[in-house]
Amino acid sequence: MDKTILKFKKVFLEEASRLLDTCESDLLLLENKPSETSIIDSISGVCIL
């Protein structure tokens, strides 16, 4: 049982950090295009969730 929880935690943390990296790189790309605020808002929403 404990091994299953630890494995889940490891996978969950890896996935979470991967998603954060994706959000950060998307936001950095979009910062260069301030006119596209709707896209920035939608990606910010994804990052917050």
C-alpha positions in Angstrom: 0.0 0.0 0.0 2.7 2.5 1.0 4.7 1.8 -2.2 1.6 2.6 -4.3 1.1 5.9 -2.5 4.8 6.8 -2.9 4.7 5.9 -6.6 1.5 8.0 -7.1 3.2 10.9 -5.3 6.3 10.7 -7.4 4.3 10.7 -10.7 2.0 13.4 -9.5 4.9 15.7 -8.5 6.6 15.1 -11.8 3.4 15.9 -13.7 2.8 19.0 -11.7 6.3 20.3 -12.2 6.1 19.6 -15.9 2.8 21.5 -16.2 4.3 24.5 -14.3 7.3 24.5 -16.6 4.9 24.5 -19.6 2.8 27.4 -18.2 5.9 29.4 -17.4 7.4 29.0 -20.9 4.0 29.8 -22.5 3.7 32.9 -20.4 7.2 34.0 -21.3 6.4 33.6 -25.0 3.2 35.6 -24.6 4.8 38.4 -22.7 6.4 39.4 -26.0 2.9 39.8 -27.5 1.0 42.0 -25.0 -1.8 42.6 -27.6 -2.9 39.0 -27.1 -4.2 39.5 -23.6 -7.1 37.0 -24.0 -4.6 34.2 -24.6 -2.6 35.3 -21.6 -5.7 35.3 -19.5 -6.7 31.8 -20.7 -3.2 30.4 -20.0 -3.1 32.1 -16.6 -6.4 30.4 -15.8 -4.9 27.1 -16.7 -1.8 27.8 -14.5 -4.0 28.8 -11.6 -6.1 25.6 -11.9 
